[in-house]
Amino acid sequence: MAATSLLHLHHAESLEPLLDALAAVLGAPTTDPFAPELVVVPTVGMADAAMAGLGKRLGICTNIGRQPPSGFTPCFLNRPRS
C-alpha cells in the first residue's frame, strides 16, 4: 500500500505560486473523489481568492473546507479549542 501524505505545507511571497502548488495537489487523482479537503488560509479574503484561483486552474472546485490557522492547529493536534 502506498503512503499517503496528510499535510502539504507551502509558502511563497505571492498567491500565484501557492495556487499552482495547491492545484497540483488537489488535481491529482485520489482513491475517494468525494473525500473533503481542507485548505488553511490566514484571512477570509485570501480564502475567496484561493477558491477563485483554484476554480480557474481546475475548472471545478468543490468539497474544499477553508479554515484559519487558529482553528486548524487544535483540530490537527486533536485538542479542543479553548
Rosetta blueprint (number, residue, H / E / L):
1 M L
2 A L
3 A L
4 T L
5 S L
6 L L
7 L L
8 H L
9 L L
10 H L
11 H L
12 A L
13 E L
14 S L
15 L H
16 E H
17 P H
18 L H
19 L H
20 D H
21 A H
22 L H
23 A H
24 A H
25 V H
26 L H
27 G H
28 A L
29 P L
30 T L
31 T L
32 D L
33 P L
34 F L
35 A L
36 P L
37 E E
38 L E
39 V E
40 V E
41 V L
42 P L
43 T L
44 V H
45 G H
46 M H
47 A H
48 D H
49 A H
50 A H
51 M H
52 A H
53 G H
54 L H
55 G H
56 K H
57 R H
58 L H
59 G L
60 I L
61 C L
62 T L
63 N L
64 I E
65 G E
66 R E
67 Q E
68 P L
69 P H
70 S H
71 G H
72 F H
73 T H
74 P H
75 C H
76 F H
77 L L
78 N L
79 R L
80 P L
81 R L
82 S L
